[in-house]
């Protein structure tokens, strides 16, 4: 009987510290898991914001261990993605500008919407074809850079005049400039406005 009581007493004395140790271990494990999970949850929250389209957000670097390195690499990836998207937008703007240099804006818009071959018909239009008098002998006396600069200056002014009058530049070939009225938007005063353009060009 005495041995049994002694055994119970010893078991009680051993059980209490064991329960305390288990409790402390559980609390320590909880805080450790929380410490590990916190930076991962922060990166996860950042990925959700990025998926929603917010590229200005960055993941906080909360530790200096592997999860901190993960957050830093994730931020670098976002920076590169932002740079790539900016480059893509710049290239798209260049492509748009080039397309509008080649095609009238309404035709370019129709092509971008996926419309197939475009072959419109215009019953009445007036086309102006102009070139520079004595251009060939003049070009023989100019260097390439001077010649291109001169043509650029003249044709830029012709482009401005075309825009003011609502005309459609068709193309330039060497020293020749071709512009039309009545296409791609029909107008009844096409002949008069082209005559006015010719006087402006002179």
Buried (B, 14 or more C-beta within 10 A) or exposed (E): EEEEEEEEEEEEEEEEEEEEEEEEEEEEEEEEEEEBEEBBEBBEEBBEBBEEEEEEBBBBBBBEEEBBEBBBEBBEEBEEEEEEEEEEEEEEEEEEEEBEEEBBEBBBEBBEEEEEEEEEEEEEBBBBEBEBEEBEEEBEEEEEEEBEEBBEEBBEEBBEBBEEBEBBBBEBEEBEBBBBBBBBEEBEEBBEBBBBBEEBBE
